[in-house]
């Protein structure tokens, strides 16, 4: 390896070997941002979304009025469940602040949410 050529070539060869070994052994960090789980998502939301997707696939494959009605009902049910779970989650989040501080202003809640939210 070092027997032929100058020392500069040997140093560059050893350096490139070390760098290639490090690149193969050490994984690079992902450039994607982490997805934070939704606190209101539960099994009921998951099943409603699954039913909506099934109804959509059936409607997409077999374009009939009955399948369209079934899809619209499944989508409406999923939206209703998501709204209810979001509302329940928000009430569960705000309840301790109301008990601790009495009545709270909207701006203080907004400031708290902005401070806690990693995405905004």
N, CA, C and O atoms as a DFTB+ gen file, in Angstrom:
480 C
 N C O
     1  1       0.829      -1.186       0.000
     2  2       0.000       0.000       0.000
     3  2       0.873       1.249       0.000
     4  3       0.622       2.161      -0.788
     5  1       1.873       1.321       0.843
     6  2       2.716       2.500       0.942
     7  2       4.006       2.297       0.148
     8  3       4.765       3.249      -0.036
     9  1       4.263       1.109      -0.311
    10  2       5.542       0.805      -0.963
    11  2       5.783       1.648      -2.208
    12  3       6.925       2.031      -2.463
    13  1       4.768       1.947      -2.980
    14  2       4.980       2.742      -4.182
    15  2       4.266       4.077      -4.058
    16  3       3.180       4.145      -3.482
    17  1       4.855       5.132      -4.586
    18  2       4.240       6.449      -4.564
    19  2       4.724       7.292      -3.409
    20  3       5.526       6.851      -2.585
    21  1       4.225       8.503      -3.363
    22  2       4.678       9.430      -2.318
    23  2       3.855       9.266      -1.050
    24  3       2.866       8.533      -1.016
    25  1       4.285       9.959      -0.023
    26  2       3.596       9.911       1.269
    27  2       2.227      10.590       1.167
    28  3       1.280      10.159       1.824
    29  1       2.112      11.642       0.356
    30  2       0.834      12.332       0.189
    31  2      -0.224      11.389      -0.388
    32  3      -1.380      11.411       0.036
    33  1       0.175      10.568      -1.346
    34  2      -0.770       9.611      -1.914
    35  2      -1.192       8.585      -0.871
    36  3      -2.360       8.203      -0.802
    37  1      -0.238       8.142      -0.062
    38  2      -0.544       7.167       0.982
    39  2      -1.498       7.756       2.010
    40  3      -2.438       7.094       2.450
    41  1      -1.248       9.011       2.391
    42  2      -2.125       9.677       3.369
    43  2      -3.530       9.835       2.807
    44  3      -4.507       9.579       3.511
    45  1      -3.647      10.249       1.565
    46  2      -4.972      10.415       0.973
    47  2      -5.682       9.069       0.831
    48  3      -6.899       8.996       0.999
    49  1      -4.940       8.002       0.524
    50  2      -5.530       6.666       0.412
    51  2      -6.035       6.181       1.768
    52  3      -7.146       5.660       1.859
    53  1      -5.239       6.345       2.815
    54  2      -5.653       5.930       4.164
    55  2      -6.851       6.768       4.624
    56  3      -7.787       6.238       5.222
    57  1      -6.821       8.064       4.346
    58  2      -7.925       8.938       4.734
    59  2      -9.215       8.530       4.033
    60  3     -10.273       8.471       4.660
    61  1      -9.131       8.250       2.741
    62  2     -10.336       7.850       2.014
    63  2     -10.852       6.506       2.514
    64  3     -12.065       6.304       2.570
    65  1      -9.964       5.583       2.880
    66  2     -10.396       4.305       3.443
    67  2     -11.119       4.498       4.778
    68  3     -12.153       3.879       5.031
    69  1     -10.568       5.354       5.616
    70  2     -11.193       5.615       6.923
    71  2     -12.556       6.277       6.737
    72  3     -13.524       5.906       7.400
    73  1     -12.633       7.259       5.831
    74  2     -13.908       7.945       5.602
    75  2     -14.958       7.013       5.016
    76  3     -16.120       7.076       5.415
    77  1     -14.583       6.158       4.090
    78  2     -15.566       5.239       3.509
    79  2     -16.043       4.229       4.552
    80  3     -17.223       3.879       4.575
    81  1     -15.138       3.756       5.418
    82  2     -15.540       2.841       6.483
    83  2     -16.481       3.528       7.469
    84  3     -17.452       2.924       7.926
    85  1     -16.199       4.780       7.795
    86  2     -17.069       5.527       8.715
    87  2     -18.435       5.775       8.086
    88  3     -19.456       5.649       8.762
    89  1     -18.468       6.126       6.803
    90  2     -19.751       6.353       6.129
    91  2     -20.585       5.082       6.065
    92  3     -21.810       5.143       6.168
    93  1     -19.945       3.938       5.898
    94  2     -20.680       2.678       5.861
    95  2     -21.163       2.253       7.243
    96  3     -22.223       1.638       7.361
    97  1     -20.402       2.571       8.289
    98  2     -20.725       2.113       9.633
    99  2     -21.670       3.058      10.377
   100  3     -22.490       2.610      11.179
   101  1     -21.559       4.344      10.119
   102  2     -22.347       5.332      10.861
   103  2     -23.486       5.797       9.977
   104  3     -23.268       6.263       8.859
   105  1     -24.714       5.666      10.488
   106  2     -25.867       6.104       9.702
   107  2     -26.021       7.623       9.799
   108  3     -25.736       8.225      10.835
   109  1     -26.465       8.215       8.726
   110  2     -26.677       9.653       8.700
   111  2     -28.034       9.984       9.298
   112  3     -28.971       9.198       9.159
   113  1     -28.160      11.121       9.957
   114  2     -29.456      11.488      10.513
   115  2     -30.448      11.787       9.393
   116  3     -30.075      12.250       8.315
   117  1     -31.699      11.514       9.670
   118  2     -32.749      11.741       8.688
   119  2     -33.041      13.229       8.569
   120  3     -32.970      13.960       9.557
   121  1     -33.364      13.673       7.377
   122  2     -33.697      15.075       7.182
   123  2     -35.184      15.330       7.389
   124  3     -35.635      16.475       7.372
   125  1     -35.941      14.257       7.585
   126  2     -37.379      14.401       7.810
   127  2     -37.652      14.828       9.251
   128  3     -36.965      14.391      10.174
   129  1     -38.641      15.668       9.435
   130  2     -39.045      16.066      10.773
   131  2     -39.872      14.951      11.396
   132  3     -40.574      14.240      10.677
   133  1     -39.808      14.781      12.711
   134  2     -40.583      13.713      13.331
   135  2     -42.074      14.037      13.310
   136  3     -42.475      15.195      13.433
   137  1     -42.878      13.003      13.153
   138  2     -44.329      13.180      13.208
   139  2     -44.766      12.965      14.648
   140  3     -44.521      11.904      15.223
   141  1     -45.404      13.952      15.222
   142  2     -45.878      13.846      16.579
   143  2     -47.278      13.231      16.561
   144  3     -48.124      13.643      15.767
   145  1     -47.528      12.254      17.424
   146  2     -48.845      11.616      17.409
   147  2     -49.927      12.581      17.878
   148  3     -49.691      13.443      18.725
   149  1     -51.095      12.419      17.318
   150  2     -52.223      13.264      17.716
   151  2     -52.775      12.732      19.033
   152  3     -53.052      11.538      19.139
   153  1     -52.941      13.587      20.037
   154  2     -53.395      13.085      21.340
   155  2     -54.839      12.602      21.315
   156  3     -55.247      11.837      22.190
   157  1     -55.607      13.030      20.341
   158  2     -57.019      12.654      20.305
   159  2     -57.278      11.405      19.482
   160  3     -58.395      10.889      19.503
   161  1     -56.288      10.900      18.757
   162  2     -56.486       9.738      17.886
   163  2     -56.581       8.468      18.726
   164  3     -55.726       8.219      19.576
   165  1     -57.622       7.660      18.490
   166  2     -57.781       6.406      19.211
   167  2     -58.297       5.330      18.262
   168  3     -58.376       5.550      17.054
   169  1     -58.648       4.172      18.808
   170  2     -59.087       3.039      17.979
   171  2     -60.373       3.365      17.214
   172  3     -60.551       2.941      16.072
   173  1     -61.260       4.119      17.855
   174  2     -62.512       4.473      17.186
   175  2     -62.250       5.341      15.951
   176  3     -62.879       5.152      14.910
   177  1     -61.323       6.288      16.072
   178  2     -60.942       7.119      14.925
   179  2     -60.314       6.255      13.835
   180  3     -60.579       6.442      12.648
   181  1     -59.497       5.330      14.248
   182  2     -58.828       4.448      13.288
   183  2     -59.848       3.596      12.529
   184  3     -59.744       3.434      11.313
   185  1     -60.831       3.053      13.250
   186  2     -61.847       2.227      12.594
   187  2     -62.726       3.067      11.669
   188  3     -63.105       2.602      10.595
   189  1     -63.056       4.297      12.068
   190  2     -63.865       5.166      11.209
   191  2     -63.111       5.505       9.928
   192  3     -63.698       5.516       8.846
   193  1     -61.823       5.777      10.043
   194  2     -61.004       6.066       8.865
   195  2     -60.900       4.844       7.959
   196  3     -60.943       4.960       6.734
   197  1     -60.764       3.677       8.574
   198  2     -60.683       2.442       7.804
   199  2     -61.993       2.179       7.057
   200  3     -61.975       1.797       5.887
   201  1     -63.128       2.384       7.731
   202  2     -64.428       2.217       7.070
   203  2     -64.594       3.209       5.926
   204  3     -65.129       2.866       4.872
   205  1     -64.135       4.435       6.135
   206  2     -64.213       5.453       5.084
   207  2     -63.378       5.036       3.867
   208  3     -63.822       5.174       2.727
   209  1     -62.174       4.531       4.116
   210  2     -61.320       4.099       3.010
   211  2     -61.923       2.907       2.270
   212  3     -61.838       2.825       1.045
   213  1     -62.537       1.977       3.022
   214  2     -63.191       0.836       2.365
   215  2     -64.342       1.308       1.485
   216  3     -64.495       0.858       0.350
   217  1     -65.151       2.224       2.023
   218  2     -66.276       2.738       1.241
   219  2     -65.775       3.504       0.021
   220  3     -66.382       3.427      -1.048
   221  1     -64.681       4.239       0.166
   222  2     -64.118       4.974      -0.970
   223  2     -63.618       4.019      -2.054
   224  3     -63.859       4.236      -3.242
   225  1     -62.926       2.971      -1.639
   226  2     -62.419       2.009      -2.615
   227  2     -63.562       1.300      -3.346
   228  3     -63.483       1.067      -4.552
   229  1     -64.614       0.963      -2.616
   230  2     -65.769       0.332      -3.252
   231  2     -66.427       1.298      -4.232
   232  3     -66.791       0.909      -5.342
   233  1     -66.579       2.554      -3.824
   234  2     -67.196       3.564      -4.692
   235  2     -66.320       3.848      -5.914
   236  3     -66.826       4.036      -7.021
   237  1     -65.011       3.877      -5.703
   238  2     -64.094       4.148      -6.804
   239  2     -64.120       3.030      -7.846
   240  3     -64.076       3.281      -9.051
   241  1     -64.194       1.791      -7.356
   242  2     -64.218       0.652      -8.289
   243  2     -65.564       0.492      -8.975
   244  3     -65.638       0.281     -10.185
   245  1     -66.639       0.596      -8.178
   246  2     -67.994       0.390      -8.699
   247  2     -68.777       1.678      -8.489
   248  3     -69.348       1.910      -7.423
   249  1     -68.794       2.492      -9.501
   250  2     -69.356       3.847      -9.430
   251  2     -70.883       3.770      -9.525
   252  3     -71.456       3.913     -10.604
   253  1     -71.534       3.539      -8.370
   254  2     -72.992       3.474      -8.333
   255  2     -73.505       4.462      -7.297
   256  3     -72.763       4.865      -6.401
   257  1     -74.771       4.857      -7.414
   258  2     -75.336       5.788      -6.420
   259  2     -75.342       5.201      -5.000
   260  3     -75.121       5.926      -4.030
   261  1     -75.592       3.901      -4.880
   262  2     -75.593       3.286      -3.546
   263  2     -74.208       3.365      -2.894
   264  3     -74.089       3.666      -1.707
   265  1     -73.173       3.092      -3.681
   266  2     -71.814       3.178      -3.146
   267  2     -71.437       4.614      -2.814
   268  3     -70.698       4.853      -1.860
   269  1     -71.937       5.576      -3.591
   270  2     -71.665       6.982      -3.296
   271  2     -72.325       7.383      -1.980
   272  3     -71.724       8.086      -1.168
   273  1     -73.551       6.939      -1.773
   274  2     -74.255       7.252      -0.521
   275  2     -73.532       6.612       0.660
   276  3     -73.369       7.238       1.707
   277  1     -73.101       5.366       0.489
   278  2     -72.375       4.683       1.572
   279  2     -71.066       5.406       1.890
   280  3     -70.698       5.550       3.056
   281  1     -70.370       5.857       0.850
   282  2     -69.112       6.586       1.076
   283  2     -69.373       7.903       1.796
   284  3     -68.662       8.247       2.740
   285  1     -70.395       8.645       1.351
   286  2     -70.696       9.930       1.999
   287  2     -71.063       9.734       3.467
   288  3     -70.681      10.539       4.317
   289  1     -71.805       8.663       3.768
   290  2     -72.166       8.394       5.166
   291  2     -70.929       8.031       5.989
   292  3     -70.776       8.482       7.123
   293  1     -70.056       7.218       5.411
   294  2     -68.834       6.824       6.129
   295  2     -67.937       8.037       6.360
   296  3     -67.332       8.172       7.424
   297  1     -67.852       8.913       5.368
   298  2     -67.025      10.112       5.522
   299  2     -67.614      11.043       6.574
   300  3     -66.878      11.617       7.377
   301  1     -68.932      11.196       6.574
   302  2     -69.583      12.057       7.577
   303  2     -69.390      11.484       8.978
   304  3     -69.143      12.230       9.926
   305  1     -69.502      10.163       9.110
   306  2     -69.301       9.534      10.411
   307  2     -67.865       9.734      10.891
   308  3     -67.641      10.018      12.068
   309  1     -66.895       9.588       9.994
   310  2     -65.496       9.782      10.376
   311  2     -65.244      11.225      10.801
   312  3     -64.553      11.463      11.792
   313  1     -65.791      12.185      10.070
   314  2     -65.611      13.593      10.456
   315  2     -66.229      13.873      11.813
   316  3     -65.651      14.587      12.633
   317  1     -67.415      13.304      12.050
   318  2     -68.089      13.512      13.334
   319  2     -67.253      12.947      14.480
   320  3     -67.081      13.599      15.510
   321  1     -66.737      11.738      14.297
   322  2     -65.918      11.113      15.347
   323  2     -64.650      11.915      15.584
   324  3     -64.254      12.112      16.733
   325  1     -64.002      12.381      14.520
   326  2     -62.773      13.169      14.683
   327  2     -63.063      14.468      15.422
   328  3     -62.301      14.858      16.307
   329  1     -64.148      15.139      15.071
   330  2     -64.506      16.383      15.770
   331  2     -64.763      16.127      17.252
   332  3     -64.311      16.889      18.107
   333  1     -65.497      15.044      17.553
   334  2     -65.793      14.734      18.951
   335  2     -64.520      14.444      19.738
   336  3     -64.355      14.937      20.854
   337  1     -63.633      13.659      19.173
   338  2     -62.383      13.315      19.877
   339  2     -61.502      14.546      20.060
   340  3     -60.874      14.708      21.106
   341  1     -61.450      15.420      19.046
   342  2     -60.668      16.654      19.197
   343  2     -61.248      17.524      20.310
   344  3     -60.513      18.077      21.128
   345  1     -62.563      17.637      20.327
   346  2     -63.220      18.447      21.350
   347  2     -62.954      17.869      22.734
   348  3     -62.621      18.610      23.659
   349  1     -63.099      16.549      22.886
   350  2     -62.845      15.914      24.182
   351  2     -61.388      16.102      24.616
   352  3     -61.111      16.346      25.791
   353  1     -60.473      15.990      23.673
   354  2     -59.062      16.169      23.994
   355  2     -58.776      17.599      24.439
   356  3     -58.022      17.821      25.386
   357  1     -59.377      18.565      23.756
   358  2     -59.172      19.960      24.119
   359  2     -59.732      20.243      25.502
   360  3     -59.097      20.930      26.303
   361  1     -60.920      19.717      25.789
   362  2     -61.526      19.929      27.106
   363  2     -60.656      19.282      28.177
   364  3     -60.458      19.864      29.243
   365  1     -60.136      18.090      27.911
   366  2     -59.270      17.417      28.870
   367  2     -57.976      18.202      29.096
   368  3     -57.419      18.197      30.194
   369  1     -57.506      18.876      28.039
   370  2     -56.284      19.676      28.169
   371  2     -56.534      20.965      28.955
   372  3     -55.707      21.367      29.773
   373  1     -57.669      21.604      28.706
   374  2     -57.951      22.912      29.313
   375  2     -58.479      22.772      30.737
   376  3     -58.320      23.692      31.539
   377  1     -59.102      21.645      31.068
   378  2     -59.726      21.465      32.373
   379  2     -58.786      21.757      33.544
   380  3     -59.194      22.473      34.458
   381  1     -57.549      21.245      33.571
   382  2     -56.670      21.563      34.709
   383  2     -56.350      23.058      34.825
   384  3     -56.230      23.575      35.935
   385  1     -56.210      23.757      33.690
   386  2     -55.943      25.190      33.748
   387  2     -57.133      25.944      34.334
   388  3     -56.957      26.890      35.101
   389  1     -58.338      25.526      33.974
   390  2     -59.527      26.199      34.504
   391  2     -59.617      25.967      36.002
   392  3     -59.943      26.887      36.752
   393  1     -59.335      24.752      36.444
   394  2     -59.392      24.466      37.878
   395  2     -58.321      25.221      38.640
   396  3     -58.543      25.666      39.766
   397  1     -57.137      25.366      38.011
   398  2     -56.023      26.012      38.696
   399  2     -56.154      27.525      38.709
   400  3     -55.884      28.154      39.732
   401  1     -56.561      28.126      37.596
   402  2     -56.578      29.585      37.492
   403  2     -57.970      30.182      37.515
   404  3     -58.100      31.403      37.436
   405  1     -58.994      29.394      37.617
   406  2     -60.343      29.921      37.519
   407  2     -60.674      30.163      36.053
   408  3     -60.447      29.295      35.211
   409  1     -61.197      31.309      35.755
   410  2     -61.515      31.627      34.365
   411  2     -60.237      32.041      33.652
   412  3     -59.442      32.806      34.198
   413  1     -60.036      31.555      32.464
   414  2     -58.854      31.920      31.703
   415  2     -59.266      32.650      30.442
   416  3     -60.331      32.415      29.869
   417  1     -58.382      33.544      30.033
   418  2     -58.646      34.259      28.791
   419  2     -58.182      33.428      27.604
   420  3     -57.342      32.537      27.730
   421  1     -58.744      33.742      26.465
   422  2     -58.402      33.012      25.255
   423  2     -56.943      33.241      24.889
   424  3     -56.271      32.317      24.432
   425  1     -56.440      34.460      25.082
   426  2     -55.064      34.752      24.700
   427  2     -54.060      33.947      25.523
   428  3     -53.029      33.529      24.998
   429  1     -54.349      33.726      26.812
   430  2     -53.415      32.942      27.619
   431  2     -53.392      31.484      27.171
   432  3     -52.339      30.847      27.185
   433  1     -54.540      30.959      26.778
   434  2     -54.584      29.580      26.273
   435  2     -53.838      29.505      24.950
   436  3     -53.079      28.564      24.717
   437  1     -54.049      30.491      24.079
   438  2     -53.351      30.499      22.793
   439  2     -51.840      30.574      22.991
   440  3     -51.087      29.876      22.311
   441  1     -51.400      31.417      23.918
   442  2     -49.964      31.521      24.185
   443  2     -49.398      30.206      24.713
   444  3     -48.291      29.810      24.346
   445  1     -50.158      29.530      25.577
   446  2     -49.713      28.247      26.101
   447  2     -49.617      27.213      24.999
   448  3     -48.649      26.455      24.933
   449  1     -50.620      27.179      24.131
   450  2     -50.617      26.219      23.031
   451  2     -49.462      26.498      22.089
   452  3     -48.791      25.563      21.651
   453  1     -49.213      27.759      21.767
   454  2     -48.104      28.099      20.894
   455  2     -46.771      27.737      21.518
   456  3     -45.850      27.309      20.821
   457  1     -46.663      27.905      22.825
   458  2     -45.414      27.575      23.491
   459  2     -45.175      26.078      23.535
   460  3     -44.032      25.629      23.455
   461  1     -46.254      25.292      23.665
   462  2     -46.108      23.848      23.751
   463  2     -46.068      23.168      22.401
   464  3     -45.596      22.036      22.295
   465  1     -46.551      23.832      21.371
   466  2     -46.643      23.196      20.060
   467  2     -45.288      23.196      19.366
   468  3     -44.728      24.265      19.124
   469  1     -44.744      22.021      19.040
   470  2     -43.434      21.966      18.385
   471  2     -43.518      22.238      16.889
   472  3     -42.500      22.529      16.262
   473  1     -44.708      22.151      16.305
   474  2     -44.841      22.281      14.853
   475  2     -45.007      23.728      14.390
   476  3     -44.692      24.043      13.242
   477  1     -45.485      24.592      15.244
   478  2     -45.789      25.963      14.796
   479  2     -44.640      26.894      14.888
   480  3     -44.767      28.068      14.543
